[in-house]
Amino acid sequence: MKDSLKAKMAVVRQLKQAIRHPYAWPGGYDIFAYTEDGAILCSNCLKENYRLIVCEIYVGCSTGWKVCGFECAGNIDCGDGYEQYCDHCRAIVNE
Ligand SMILES: [Zn+2]
């Protein structure tokens, strides 16, 4: 199924938001993105790879950077001591 342009623009808008404001309020939890293939990306990686991600969303260059949604680390409850890593740089996103 092809995403509509409107849906793509909404993802890019959220992407910009996540880069500008990498922490959720209230709580100060990290915001991270997840890709089509289930990888998790921290806000730093979103910033560094912004062009690739946008290209992937609009053009579909198949670079593996197709971000399809965003989540706040405060919403993942995997039990105490569980650490969720960024799949690109290995930074912990739920500190
Ligand atoms: Zn990262």
PDB file of the backbone (N, CA, C, O) and the ligand in Angstrom, with CONECT records:
HET     ZN  A 101       1
ATOM      1  N   MET A   1       0.835  -1.195   0.000  1.00  0.00           N
ATOM      2  CA  MET A   1       0.000   0.000   0.000  1.00  0.00           C
ATOM      3  C   MET A   1       0.876   1.252   0.000  1.00  0.00           C
ATOM      4  O   MET A   1       1.798   1.382   0.805  1.00  0.00           O
ATOM      5  N   LYS A   2       0.572   2.161  -0.908  1.00  0.00           N
ATOM      6  CA  LYS A   2       1.341   3.407  -0.992  1.00  0.00           C
ATOM      7  C   LYS A   2       0.846   4.393   0.059  1.00  0.00           C
ATOM      8  O   LYS A   2      -0.357   4.583   0.241  1.00  0.00           O
ATOM      9  N   ASP A   3       1.791   5.009   0.738  1.00  0.00           N
ATOM     10  CA  ASP A   3       1.402   6.035   1.695  1.00  0.00           C
ATOM     11  C   ASP A   3       1.002   7.286   0.924  1.00  0.00           C
ATOM     12  O   ASP A   3       1.588   7.606  -0.110  1.00  0.00           O
ATOM     13  N   SER A   4       0.019   7.973   1.426  1.00  0.00           N
ATOM     14  CA  SER A   4      -0.371   9.220   0.779  1.00  0.00           C
ATOM     15  C   SER A   4       0.657  10.298   1.102  1.00  0.00           C
ATOM     16  O   SER A   4       1.394  10.200   2.083  1.00  0.00           O
ATOM     17  N   LEU A   5       0.691  11.318   0.268  1.00  0.00           N
ATOM     18  CA  LEU A   5       1.619  12.419   0.485  1.00  0.00           C
ATOM     19  C   LEU A   5       1.369  13.075   1.839  1.00  0.00           C
ATOM     20  O   LEU A   5       2.296  13.488   2.535  1.00  0.00           O
ATOM     21  N   LYS A   6       0.100  13.157   2.185  1.00  0.00           N
ATOM     22  CA  LYS A   6      -0.272  13.764   3.452  1.00  0.00           C
ATOM     23  C   LYS A   6       0.316  12.982   4.633  1.00  0.00           C
ATOM     24  O   LYS A   6       0.814  13.570   5.594  1.00  0.00           O
ATOM     25  N   ALA A   7       0.249  11.657   4.546  1.00  0.00           N
ATOM     26  CA  ALA A   7       0.791  10.808   5.602  1.00  0.00           C
ATOM     27  C   ALA A   7       2.309  10.958   5.675  1.00  0.00           C
ATOM     28  O   ALA A   7       2.884  10.988   6.763  1.00  0.00           O
ATOM     29  N   LYS A   8       2.952  11.052   4.516  1.00  0.00           N
ATOM     30  CA  LYS A   8       4.408  11.222   4.477  1.00  0.00           C
ATOM     31  C   LYS A   8       4.810  12.545   5.120  1.00  0.00           C
ATOM     32  O   LYS A   8       5.766  12.620   5.891  1.00  0.00           O
ATOM     33  N   MET A   9       4.048  13.589   4.778  1.00  0.00           N
ATOM     34  CA  MET A   9       4.346  14.906   5.342  1.00  0.00           C
ATOM     35  C   MET A   9       4.166  14.905   6.854  1.00  0.00           C
ATOM     36  O   MET A   9       4.905  15.577   7.574  1.00  0.00           O
ATOM     37  N   ALA A  10       3.192  14.157   7.327  1.00  0.00           N
ATOM     38  CA  ALA A  10       2.955  14.078   8.771  1.00  0.00           C
ATOM     39  C   ALA A  10       4.140  13.414   9.469  1.00  0.00           C
ATOM     40  O   ALA A  10       4.536  13.835  10.556  1.00  0.00           O
ATOM     41  N   VAL A  11       4.705  12.379   8.851  1.00  0.00           N
ATOM     42  CA  VAL A  11       5.863  11.700   9.444  1.00  0.00           C
ATOM     43  C   VAL A  11       7.068  12.640   9.479  1.00  0.00           C
ATOM     44  O   VAL A  11       7.796  12.690  10.470  1.00  0.00           O
ATOM     45  N   VAL A  12       7.271  13.385   8.385  1.00  0.00           N
ATOM     46  CA  VAL A  12       8.401  14.321   8.328  1.00  0.00           C
ATOM     47  C   VAL A  12       8.233  15.419   9.381  1.00  0.00           C
ATOM     48  O   VAL A  12       9.206  15.859   9.994  1.00  0.00           O
ATOM     49  N   ARG A  13       6.993  15.851   9.579  1.00  0.00           N
ATOM     50  CA  ARG A  13       6.712  16.866  10.584  1.00  0.00           C
ATOM     51  C   ARG A  13       7.065  16.334  11.982  1.00  0.00           C
ATOM     52  O   ARG A  13       7.669  17.037  12.793  1.00  0.00           O
ATOM     53  N   GLN A  14       6.682  15.095  12.242  1.00  0.00           N
ATOM     54  CA  GLN A  14       6.999  14.471  13.535  1.00  0.00           C
ATOM     55  C   GLN A  14       8.508  14.287  13.691  1.00  0.00           C
ATOM     56  O   GLN A  14       9.060  14.406  14.785  1.00  0.00           O
ATOM     57  N   LEU A  15       9.155  13.995  12.566  1.00  0.00           N
ATOM     58  CA  LEU A  15      10.607  13.815  12.569  1.00  0.00           C
ATOM     59  C   LEU A  15      11.305  15.108  12.985  1.00  0.00           C
ATOM     60  O   LEU A  15      12.205  15.097  13.825  1.00  0.00           O
ATOM     61  N   LYS A  16      10.884  16.210  12.395  1.00  0.00           N
ATOM     62  CA  LYS A  16      11.462  17.514  12.751  1.00  0.00           C
ATOM     63  C   LYS A  16      11.216  17.823  14.227  1.00  0.00           C
ATOM     64  O   LYS A  16      12.095  18.312  14.937  1.00  0.00           O
ATOM     65  N   GLN A  17      10.012  17.526  14.659  1.00  0.00           N
ATOM     66  CA  GLN A  17       9.632  17.755  16.052  1.00  0.00           C
ATOM     67  C   GLN A  17      10.529  16.943  16.995  1.00  0.00           C
ATOM     68  O   GLN A  17      10.994  17.454  18.014  1.00  0.00           O
ATOM     69  N   ALA A  18      10.763  15.687  16.647  1.00  0.00           N
ATOM     70  CA  ALA A  18      11.577  14.803  17.490  1.00  0.00           C
ATOM     71  C   ALA A  18      13.032  15.276  17.553  1.00  0.00           C
ATOM     72  O   ALA A  18      13.709  15.089  18.564  1.00  0.00           O
ATOM     73  N   ILE A  19      13.506  15.892  16.462  1.00  0.00           N
ATOM     74  CA  ILE A  19      14.880  16.386  16.439  1.00  0.00           C
ATOM     75  C   ILE A  19      14.997  17.666  17.275  1.00  0.00           C
ATOM     76  O   ILE A  19      15.954  17.850  18.027  1.00  0.00           O
ATOM     77  N   ARG A  20      14.013  18.532  17.127  1.00  0.00           N
ATOM     78  CA  ARG A  20      14.039  19.789  17.886  1.00  0.00           C
ATOM     79  C   ARG A  20      13.781  19.572  19.366  1.00  0.00           C
ATOM     80  O   ARG A  20      14.373  20.235  20.218  1.00  0.00           O
ATOM     81  N   HIS A  21      12.904  18.649  19.658  1.00  0.00           N
ATOM     82  CA  HIS A  21      12.536  18.393  21.057  1.00  0.00           C
ATOM     83  C   HIS A  21      12.700  16.902  21.364  1.00  0.00           C
ATOM     84  O   HIS A  21      11.723  16.154  21.373  1.00  0.00           O
ATOM     85  N   PRO A  22      13.943  16.477  21.615  1.00  0.00           N
ATOM     86  CA  PRO A  22      14.200  15.047  21.781  1.00  0.00           C
ATOM     87  C   PRO A  22      13.687  14.448  23.087  1.00  0.00           C
ATOM     88  O   PRO A  22      13.783  13.238  23.294  1.00  0.00           O
ATOM     89  N   TYR A  23      13.147  15.283  23.962  1.00  0.00           N
ATOM     90  CA  TYR A  23      12.645  14.744  25.217  1.00  0.00           C
ATOM     91  C   TYR A  23      11.168  15.076  25.382  1.00  0.00           C
ATOM     92  O   TYR A  23      10.720  16.182  25.082  1.00  0.00           O
ATOM     93  N   ALA A  24      10.439  14.105  25.859  1.00  0.00           N
ATOM     94  CA  ALA A  24       9.004  14.304  26.055  1.00  0.00           C
ATOM     95  C   ALA A  24       8.770  15.116  27.312  1.00  0.00           C
ATOM     96  O   ALA A  24       9.536  15.046  28.273  1.00  0.00           O
ATOM     97  N   TRP A  25       7.710  15.877  27.287  1.00  0.00           N
ATOM     98  CA  TRP A  25       7.318  16.628  28.464  1.00  0.00           C
ATOM     99  C   TRP A  25       5.855  16.323  28.761  1.00  0.00           C
ATOM    100  O   TRP A  25       5.048  16.395  27.833  1.00  0.00           O
ATOM    101  N   PRO A  26       5.452  15.986  29.985  1.00  0.00           N
ATOM    102  CA  PRO A  26       6.316  15.849  31.164  1.00  0.00           C
ATOM    103  C   PRO A  26       7.054  14.506  31.182  1.00  0.00           C
ATOM    104  O   PRO A  26       6.733  13.588  30.426  1.00  0.00           O
ATOM    105  N   GLY A  27       8.028  14.422  32.047  1.00  0.00           N
ATOM    106  CA  GLY A  27       8.731  13.159  32.246  1.00  0.00           C
ATOM    107  C   GLY A  27      10.169  13.198  31.777  1.00  0.00           C
ATOM    108  O   GLY A  27      11.032  12.552  32.370  1.00  0.00           O
ATOM    109  N   GLY A  28      10.440  13.949  30.720  1.00  0.00           N
ATOM    110  CA  GLY A  28      11.800  14.045  30.217  1.00  0.00           C
ATOM    111  C   GLY A  28      12.309  12.776  29.555  1.00  0.00           C
ATOM    112  O   GLY A  28      13.516  12.571  29.429  1.00  0.00           O
ATOM    113  N   TYR A  29      11.375  11.924  29.133  1.00  0.00           N
ATOM    114  CA  TYR A  29      11.795  10.692  28.475  1.00  0.00           C
ATOM    115  C   TYR A  29      12.281  10.980  27.058  1.00  0.00           C
ATOM    116  O   TYR A  29      11.857  11.936  26.409  1.00  0.00           O
ATOM    117  N   ASP A  30      13.181  10.120  26.610  1.00  0.00           N
ATOM    118  CA  ASP A  30      13.676  10.258  25.241  1.00  0.00           C
ATOM    119  C   ASP A  30      12.559   9.948  24.245  1.00  0.00           C
ATOM    120  O   ASP A  30      11.719   9.078  24.474  1.00  0.00           O
ATOM    121  N   ILE A  31      12.576  10.675  23.151  1.00  0.00           N
ATOM    122  CA  ILE A  31      11.702  10.352  22.029  1.00  0.00           C
ATOM    123  C   ILE A  31      12.554   9.543  21.051  1.00  0.00           C
ATOM    124  O   ILE A  31      13.692   9.913  20.763  1.00  0.00           O
ATOM    125  N   PHE A  32      12.018   8.473  20.558  1.00  0.00           N
ATOM    126  CA  PHE A  32      12.766   7.734  19.543  1.00  0.00           C
ATOM    127  C   PHE A  32      11.833   7.381  18.399  1.00  0.00           C
ATOM    128  O   PHE A  32      10.610   7.462  18.519  1.00  0.00           O
ATOM    129  N   ALA A  33      12.433   6.992  17.297  1.00  0.00           N
ATOM    130  CA  ALA A  33      11.647   6.619  16.126  1.00  0.00           C
ATOM    131  C   ALA A  33      11.822   5.141  15.858  1.00  0.00           C
ATOM    132  O   ALA A  33      12.845   4.558  16.217  1.00  0.00           O
ATOM    133  N   TYR A  34      10.843   4.536  15.234  1.00  0.00           N
ATOM    134  CA  TYR A  34      11.034   3.160  14.792  1.00  0.00           C
ATOM    135  C   TYR A  34      10.826   3.107  13.285  1.00  0.00           C
ATOM    136  O   TYR A  34      10.061   3.877  12.702  1.00  0.00           O
ATOM    137  N   THR A  35      11.527   2.183  12.694  1.00  0.00           N
ATOM    138  CA  THR A  35      11.492   2.084  11.238  1.00  0.00           C
ATOM    139  C   THR A  35      10.576   0.940  10.820  1.00  0.00           C
ATOM    140  O   THR A  35      10.100   0.153  11.639  1.00  0.00           O
ATOM    141  N   GLU A  36      10.356   0.884   9.530  1.00  0.00           N
ATOM    142  CA  GLU A  36       9.493  -0.120   8.931  1.00  0.00           C
ATOM    143  C   GLU A  36       9.920  -1.540   9.321  1.00  0.00           C
ATOM    144  O   GLU A  36       9.079  -2.413   9.535  1.00  0.00           O
ATOM    145  N   ASP A  37      11.232  -1.757   9.411  1.00  0.00           N
ATOM    146  CA  ASP A  37      11.710  -3.103   9.730  1.00  0.00           C
ATOM    147  C   ASP A  37      11.938  -3.302  11.227  1.00  0.00           C
ATOM    148  O   ASP A  37      12.589  -4.262  11.638  1.00  0.00           O
ATOM    149  N   GLY A  38      11.400  -2.389  12.041  1.00  0.00           N
ATOM    150  CA  GLY A  38      11.419  -2.616  13.492  1.00  0.00           C
ATOM    151  C   GLY A  38      12.651  -2.106  14.215  1.00  0.00           C
ATOM    152  O   GLY A  38      12.811  -2.372  15.406  1.00  0.00           O
ATOM    153  N   ALA A  39      13.524  -1.385  13.537  1.00  0.00           N
ATOM    154  CA  ALA A  39      14.702  -0.838  14.203  1.00  0.00           C
ATOM    155  C   ALA A  39      14.311   0.422  14.975  1.00  0.00           C
ATOM    156  O   ALA A  39      13.347   1.108  14.636  1.00  0.00           O
ATOM    157  N   ILE A  40      15.079   0.704  16.008  1.00  0.00           N
ATOM    158  CA  ILE A  40      14.826   1.878  16.831  1.00  0.00           C
ATOM    159  C   ILE A  40      15.953   2.876  16.630  1.00  0.00           C
ATOM    160  O   ILE A  40      17.128   2.507  16.616  1.00  0.00           O
ATOM    161  N   LEU A  41      15.585   4.151  16.475  1.00  0.00           N
ATOM    162  CA  LEU A  41      16.588   5.191  16.229  1.00  0.00           C
ATOM    163  C   LEU A  41      16.444   6.307  17.255  1.00  0.00           C
ATOM    164  O   LEU A  41      15.346   6.807  17.497  1.00  0.00           O
ATOM    165  N   CYS A  42      17.569   6.688  17.853  1.00  0.00           N
ATOM    166  CA  CYS A  42      17.542   7.776  18.823  1.00  0.00           C
ATOM    167  C   CYS A  42      17.492   9.117  18.093  1.00  0.00           C
ATOM    168  O   CYS A  42      17.698   9.186  16.882  1.00  0.00           O
ATOM    169  N   SER A  43      17.216  10.176  18.845  1.00  0.00           N
ATOM    170  CA  SER A  43      17.048  11.481  18.202  1.00  0.00           C
ATOM    171  C   SER A  43      18.344  11.980  17.561  1.00  0.00           C
ATOM    172  O   SER A  43      18.305  12.692  16.558  1.00  0.00           O
ATOM    173  N   ASN A  44      19.486  11.609  18.136  1.00  0.00           N
ATOM    174  CA  ASN A  44      20.765  11.988  17.548  1.00  0.00           C
ATOM    175  C   ASN A  44      20.931  11.417  16.148  1.00  0.00           C
ATOM    176  O   ASN A  44      21.360  12.102  15.220  1.00  0.00           O
ATOM    177  N   CYS A  45      20.579  10.145  16.024  1.00  0.00           N
ATOM    178  CA  CYS A  45      20.693   9.484  14.724  1.00  0.00           C
ATOM    179  C   CYS A  45      19.680  10.058  13.745  1.00  0.00           C
ATOM    180  O   CYS A  45      19.945  10.133  12.545  1.00  0.00           O
ATOM    181  N   LEU A  46      18.524  10.463  14.252  1.00  0.00           N
ATOM    182  CA  LEU A  46      17.518  11.086  13.388  1.00  0.00           C
ATOM    183  C   LEU A  46      18.086  12.362  12.793  1.00  0.00           C
ATOM    184  O   LEU A  46      17.915  12.654  11.609  1.00  0.00           O
ATOM    185  N   LYS A  47      18.774  13.123  13.661  1.00  0.00           N
ATOM    186  CA  LYS A  47      19.352  14.393  13.240  1.00  0.00           C
ATOM    187  C   LYS A  47      20.463  14.179  12.221  1.00  0.00           C
ATOM    188  O   LYS A  47      20.509  14.833  11.179  1.00  0.00           O
ATOM    189  N   GLU A  48      21.361  13.246  12.547  1.00  0.00           N
ATOM    190  CA  GLU A  48      22.504  13.002  11.672  1.00  0.00           C
ATOM    191  C   GLU A  48      22.099  12.432  10.314  1.00  0.00           C
ATOM    192  O   GLU A  48      22.776  12.651   9.310  1.00  0.00           O
ATOM    193  N   ASN A  49      21.005  11.712  10.297  1.00  0.00           N
ATOM    194  CA  ASN A  49      20.603  11.041   9.059  1.00  0.00           C
ATOM    195  C   ASN A  49      19.311  11.592   8.495  1.00  0.00           C
ATOM    196  O   ASN A  49      18.598  10.912   7.756  1.00  0.00           O
ATOM    197  N   TYR A  50      19.019  12.818   8.848  1.00  0.00           N
ATOM    198  CA  TYR A  50      17.772  13.458   8.456  1.00  0.00           C
ATOM    199  C   TYR A  50      17.506  13.364   6.946  1.00  0.00           C
ATOM    200  O   TYR A  50      16.412  12.997   6.516  1.00  0.00           O
ATOM    201  N   ARG A  51      18.518  13.700   6.164  1.00  0.00           N
ATOM    202  CA  ARG A  51      18.349  13.690   4.702  1.00  0.00           C
ATOM    203  C   ARG A  51      18.001  12.299   4.178  1.00  0.00           C
ATOM    204  O   ARG A  51      17.135  12.140   3.318  1.00  0.00           O
ATOM    205  N   LEU A  52      18.699  11.293   4.718  1.00  0.00           N
ATOM    206  CA  LEU A  52      18.432   9.917   4.295  1.00  0.00           C
ATOM    207  C   LEU A  52      17.011   9.505   4.644  1.00  0.00           C
ATOM    208  O   LEU A  52      16.326   8.855   3.855  1.00  0.00           O
ATOM    209  N   ILE A  53      16.581   9.893   5.838  1.00  0.00           N
ATOM    210  CA  ILE A  53      15.246   9.512   6.306  1.00  0.00           C
ATOM    211  C   ILE A  53      14.172  10.177   5.453  1.00  0.00           C
ATOM    212  O   ILE A  53      13.204   9.538   5.040  1.00  0.00           O
ATOM    213  N   VAL A  54      14.361  11.473   5.196  1.00  0.00           N
ATOM    214  CA  VAL A  54      13.380  12.198   4.393  1.00  0.00           C
ATOM    215  C   VAL A  54      13.335  11.629   2.974  1.00  0.00           C
ATOM    216  O   VAL A  54      12.260  11.463   2.396  1.00  0.00           O
ATOM    217  N   CYS A  55      14.497  11.337   2.428  1.00  0.00           N
ATOM    218  CA  CYS A  55      14.571  10.736   1.091  1.00  0.00           C
ATOM    219  C   CYS A  55      13.828   9.409   1.085  1.00  0.00           C
ATOM    220  O   CYS A  55      13.093   9.095   0.149  1.00  0.00           O
ATOM    221  N   GLU A  56      14.029   8.648   2.133  1.00  0.00           N
ATOM    222  CA  GLU A  56      13.381   7.341   2.235  1.00  0.00           C
ATOM    223  C   GLU A  56      11.856   7.474   2.325  1.00  0.00           C
ATOM    224  O   GLU A  56      11.119   6.701   1.713  1.00  0.00           O
ATOM    225  N   ILE A  57      11.407   8.441   3.078  1.00  0.00           N
ATOM    226  CA  ILE A  57       9.965   8.630   3.255  1.00  0.00           C
ATOM    227  C   ILE A  57       9.319   9.071   1.943  1.00  0.00           C
ATOM    228  O   ILE A  57       8.283   8.536   1.549  1.00  0.00           O
ATOM    229  N   TYR A  58       9.926  10.039   1.269  1.00  0.00           N
ATOM    230  CA  TYR A  58       9.307  10.585   0.057  1.00  0.00           C
ATOM    231  C   TYR A  58       9.584   9.764  -1.194  1.00  0.00           C
ATOM    232  O   TYR A  58       8.698   9.554  -2.022  1.00  0.00           O
ATOM    233  N   VAL A  59      10.818   9.304  -1.322  1.00  0.00           N
ATOM    234  CA  VAL A  59      11.211   8.657  -2.567  1.00  0.00           C
ATOM    235  C   VAL A  59      11.269   7.135  -2.448  1.00  0.00           C
ATOM    236  O   VAL A  59      11.023   6.413  -3.414  1.00  0.00           O
ATOM    237  N   GLY A  60      11.603   6.659  -1.235  1.00  0.00           N
ATOM    238  CA  GLY A  60      11.714   5.215  -1.055  1.00  0.00           C
ATOM    239  C   GLY A  60      13.005   4.681  -1.635  1.00  0.00           C
ATOM    240  O   GLY A  60      12.980   3.802  -2.497  1.00  0.00           O
ATOM    241  N   CYS A  61      14.149   5.205  -1.168  1.00  0.00           N
ATOM    242  CA  CYS A  61      15.441   4.795  -1.719  1.00  0.00           C
ATOM    243  C   CYS A  61      15.942   3.479  -1.117  1.00  0.00           C
ATOM    244  O   CYS A  61      17.034   3.021  -1.453  1.00  0.00           O
ATOM    245  N   SER A  62      15.156   2.876  -0.237  1.00  0.00           N
ATOM    246  CA  SER A  62      15.525   1.597   0.365  1.00  0.00           C
ATOM    247  C   SER A  62      16.900   1.592   1.018  1.00  0.00           C
ATOM    248  O   SER A  62      17.709   0.698   0.772  1.00  0.00           O
ATOM    249  N   THR A  63      17.156   2.582   1.839  1.00  0.00           N
ATOM    250  CA  THR A  63      18.421   2.637   2.555  1.00  0.00           C
ATOM    251  C   THR A  63      18.265   2.056   3.955  1.00  0.00           C
ATOM    252  O   THR A  63      19.231   1.987   4.715  1.00  0.00           O
ATOM    253  N   GLY A  64      17.063   1.643   4.288  1.00  0.00           N
ATOM    254  CA  GLY A  64      16.810   1.086   5.608  1.00  0.00           C
ATOM    255  C   GLY A  64      16.476   2.136   6.649  1.00  0.00           C
ATOM    256  O   GLY A  64      16.437   1.853   7.847  1.00  0.00           O
ATOM    257  N   TRP A  65      16.236   3.345   6.182  1.00  0.00           N
ATOM    258  CA  TRP A  65      15.958   4.442   7.114  1.00  0.00           C
ATOM    259  C   TRP A  65      14.499   4.859   7.074  1.00  0.00           C
ATOM    260  O   TRP A  65      14.164   5.988   7.433  1.00  0.00           O
ATOM    261  N   LYS A  66      13.637   3.965   6.646  1.00  0.00           N
ATOM    262  CA  LYS A  66      12.229   4.360   6.537  1.00  0.00           C
ATOM    263  C   LYS A  66      11.550   4.407   7.909  1.00  0.00           C
ATOM    264  O   LYS A  66      11.057   3.405   8.425  1.00  0.00           O
ATOM    265  N   VAL A  67      11.548   5.602   8.466  1.00  0.00           N
ATOM    266  CA  VAL A  67      10.902   5.823   9.754  1.00  0.00           C
ATOM    267  C   VAL A  67       9.389   5.781   9.552  1.00  0.00           C
ATOM    268  O   VAL A  67       8.859   6.434   8.652  1.00  0.00           O
ATOM    269  N   CYS A  68       8.700   5.016  10.387  1.00  0.00           N
ATOM    270  CA  CYS A  68       7.240   4.975  10.214  1.00  0.00           C
ATOM    271  C   CYS A  68       6.492   5.424  11.456  1.00  0.00           C
ATOM    272  O   CYS A  68       5.266   5.528  11.427  1.00  0.00           O
ATOM    273  N   GLY A  69       7.200   5.692  12.552  1.00  0.00           N
ATOM    274  CA  GLY A  69       6.486   6.180  13.716  1.00  0.00           C
ATOM    275  C   GLY A  69       7.432   6.616  14.814  1.00  0.00           C
ATOM    276  O   GLY A  69       8.646   6.427  14.732  1.00  0.00           O
ATOM    277  N   PHE A  70       6.845   7.206  15.847  1.00  0.00           N
ATOM    278  CA  PHE A  70       7.638   7.731  16.950  1.00  0.00           C
ATOM    279  C   PHE A  70       7.039   7.256  18.264  1.00  0.00           C
ATOM    280  O   PHE A  70       5.841   6.988  18.359  1.00  0.00           O
ATOM    281  N   GLU A  71       7.887   7.157  19.264  1.00  0.00           N
ATOM    282  CA  GLU A  71       7.405   6.713  20.555  1.00  0.00           C
ATOM    283  C   GLU A  71       8.201   7.416  21.639  1.00  0.00           C
ATOM    284  O   GLU A  71       9.336   7.843  21.427  1.00  0.00           O
ATOM    285  N   CYS A  72       7.590   7.524  22.788  1.00  0.00           N
ATOM    286  CA  CYS A  72       8.267   8.100  23.943  1.00  0.00           C
ATOM    287  C   CYS A  72       8.758   6.948  24.800  1.00  0.00           C
ATOM    288  O   CYS A  72       8.028   5.989  25.051  1.00  0.00           O
ATOM    289  N   ALA A  73       9.997   7.051  25.243  1.00  0.00           N
ATOM    290  CA  ALA A  73      10.578   5.950  26.012  1.00  0.00           C
ATOM    291  C   ALA A  73       9.785   5.664  27.289  1.00  0.00           C
ATOM    292  O   ALA A  73       9.822   4.551  27.815  1.00  0.00           O
ATOM    293  N   GLY A  74       9.070   6.675  27.782  1.00  0.00           N
ATOM    294  CA  GLY A  74       8.265   6.468  28.980  1.00  0.00           C
ATOM    295  C   GLY A  74       7.107   5.510  28.758  1.00  0.00           C
ATOM    296  O   GLY A  74       6.508   5.015  29.712  1.00  0.00           O
ATOM    297  N   ASN A  75       6.795   5.253  27.499  1.00  0.00           N
ATOM    298  CA  ASN A  75       5.671   4.366  27.186  1.00  0.00           C
ATOM    299  C   ASN A  75       6.068   2.907  27.033  1.00  0.00           C
ATOM    300  O   ASN A  75       5.210   2.035  26.893  1.00  0.00           O
ATOM    301  N   ILE A  76       7.368   2.641  27.060  1.00  0.00           N
ATOM    302  CA  ILE A  76       7.756   1.231  26.981  1.00  0.00           C
ATOM    303  C   ILE A  76       8.077   0.720  28.361  1.00  0.00           C
ATOM    304  O   ILE A  76       8.981   1.210  29.038  1.00  0.00           O
ATOM    305  N   ASP A  77       7.335  -0.254  28.753  1.00  0.00           N
ATOM    306  CA  ASP A  77       7.516  -0.827  30.072  1.00  0.00           C
ATOM    307  C   ASP A  77       7.901  -2.286  29.908  1.00  0.00           C
ATOM    308  O   ASP A  77       7.053  -3.159  29.722  1.00  0.00           O
ATOM    309  N   CYS A  78       9.185  -2.520  29.980  1.00  0.00           N
ATOM    310  CA  CYS A  78       9.662  -3.877  29.753  1.00  0.00           C
ATOM    311  C   CYS A  78      10.239  -4.448  31.041  1.00  0.00           C
ATOM    312  O   CYS A  78      10.943  -5.458  31.010  1.00  0.00           O
ATOM    313  N   GLY A  79       9.955  -3.824  32.154  1.00  0.00           N
ATOM    314  CA  GLY A  79      10.465  -4.326  33.422  1.00  0.00           C
ATOM    315  C   GLY A  79      11.718  -3.595  33.842  1.00  0.00           C
ATOM    316  O   GLY A  79      12.383  -2.959  33.025  1.00  0.00           O
ATOM    317  N   ASP A  80      12.034  -3.685  35.101  1.00  0.00           N
ATOM    318  CA  ASP A  80      13.209  -2.997  35.627  1.00  0.00           C
ATOM    319  C   ASP A  80      14.486  -3.514  35.002  1.00  0.00           C
ATOM    320  O   ASP A  80      14.644  -4.707  34.746  1.00  0.00           O
ATOM    321  N   GLY A  81      15.388  -2.584  34.765  1.00  0.00           N
ATOM    322  CA  GLY A  81      16.707  -2.977  34.266  1.00  0.00           C
ATOM    323  C   GLY A  81      16.730  -3.236  32.776  1.00  0.00           C
ATOM    324  O   GLY A  81      17.779  -3.547  32.211  1.00  0.00           O
ATOM    325  N   TYR A  82      15.588  -3.110  32.141  1.00  0.00           N
ATOM    326  CA  TYR A  82      15.570  -3.320  30.696  1.00  0.00           C
ATOM    327  C   TYR A  82      16.075  -2.072  30.002  1.00  0.00           C
ATOM    328  O   TYR A  82      15.614  -0.966  30.282  1.00  0.00           O
ATOM    329  N   GLU A  83      17.014  -2.249  29.107  1.00  0.00           N
ATOM    330  CA  GLU A  83      17.536  -1.112  28.363  1.00  0.00           C
ATOM    331  C   GLU A  83      17.245  -1.264  26.886  1.00  0.00           C
ATOM    332  O   GLU A  83      17.546  -2.288  26.273  1.00  0.00           O
ATOM    333  N   GLN A  84      16.659  -0.233  26.333  1.00  0.00           N
ATOM    334  CA  GLN A  84      16.367  -0.243  24.909  1.00  0.00           C
ATOM    335  C   GLN A  84      17.444   0.566  24.201  1.00  0.00           C
ATOM    336  O   GLN A  84      17.645   1.744  24.499  1.00  0.00           O
ATOM    337  N   TYR A  85      18.125  -0.067  23.272  1.00  0.00           N
ATOM    338  CA  TYR A  85      19.195   0.614  22.560  1.00  0.00           C
ATOM    339  C   TYR A  85      18.750   1.129  21.209  1.00  0.00           C
ATOM    340  O   TYR A  85      17.854   0.583  20.566  1.00  0.00           O
ATOM    341  N   CYS A  86      19.415   2.211  20.798  1.00  0.00           N
ATOM    342  CA  CYS A  86      19.280   2.684  19.425  1.00  0.00           C
ATOM    343  C   CYS A  86      19.956   1.636  18.543  1.00  0.00           C
ATOM    344  O   CYS A  86      21.068   1.204  18.843  1.00  0.00           O
ATOM    345  N   ASP A  87      19.305   1.230  17.473  1.00  0.00           N
ATOM    346  CA  ASP A  87      19.878   0.176  16.631  1.00  0.00           C
ATOM    347  C   ASP A  87      21.001   0.676  15.742  1.00  0.00           C
ATOM    348  O   ASP A  87      21.671  -0.118  15.081  1.00  0.00           O
ATOM    349  N   HIS A  88      21.211   1.972  15.720  1.00  0.00           N
ATOM    350  CA  HIS A  88      22.268   2.502  14.865  1.00  0.00           C
ATOM    351  C   HIS A  88      23.531   2.815  15.670  1.00  0.00           C
ATOM    352  O   HIS A  88      24.620   2.381  15.296  1.00  0.00           O
ATOM    353  N   CYS A  89      23.400   3.565  16.774  1.00  0.00           N
ATOM    354  CA  CYS A  89      24.592   3.988  17.525  1.00  0.00           C
ATOM    355  C   CYS A  89      24.703   3.310  18.891  1.00  0.00           C
ATOM    356  O   CYS A  89      25.670   3.537  19.618  1.00  0.00           O
ATOM    357  N   ARG A  90      23.732   2.493  19.237  1.00  0.00           N
ATOM    358  CA  ARG A  90      23.725   1.739  20.508  1.00  0.00           C
ATOM    359  C   ARG A  90      23.548   2.620  21.746  1.00  0.00           C
ATOM    360  O   ARG A  90      23.807   2.163  22.859  1.00  0.00           O
ATOM    361  N   ALA A  91      23.121   3.851  21.581  1.00  0.00           N
ATOM    362  CA  ALA A  91      22.816   4.673  22.752  1.00  0.00           C
ATOM    363  C   ALA A  91      21.560   4.122  23.406  1.00  0.00           C
ATOM    364  O   ALA A  91      20.671   3.604  22.731  1.00  0.00           O
ATOM    365  N   ILE A  92      21.495   4.238  24.721  1.00  0.00           N
ATOM    366  CA  ILE A  92      20.308   3.770  25.422  1.00  0.00           C
ATOM    367  C   ILE A  92      19.225   4.828  25.290  1.00  0.00           C
ATOM    368  O   ILE A  92      19.458   5.998  25.595  1.00  0.00           O
ATOM    369  N   VAL A  93      18.050   4.430  24.842  1.00  0.00           N
ATOM    370  CA  VAL A  93      16.992   5.418  24.632  1.00  0.00           C
ATOM    371  C   VAL A  93      15.985   5.475  25.782  1.00  0.00           C
ATOM    372  O   VAL A  93      15.117   6.348  25.786  1.00  0.00           O
ATOM    373  N   ASN A  94      16.076   4.584  26.738  1.00  0.00           N
ATOM    374  CA  ASN A  94      15.093   4.647  27.833  1.00  0.00           C
ATOM    375  C   ASN A  94      15.746   4.824  29.202  1.00  0.00           C
ATOM    376  O   ASN A  94      15.292   4.256  30.196  1.00  0.00           O
ATOM    377  N   GLU A  95      16.810   5.613  29.238  1.00  0.00           N
ATOM    378  CA  GLU A  95      17.471   5.886  30.516  1.00  0.00           C
ATOM    379  C   GLU A  95      16.557   6.671  31.428  1.00  0.00           C
ATOM    380  O   GLU A  95      16.938   6.996  32.552  1.00  0.00           O
TER     381      GLU A  95
HETATM  382 ZN    ZN A 101      21.344   6.475  17.721  1.00  0.00          ZN2+
END
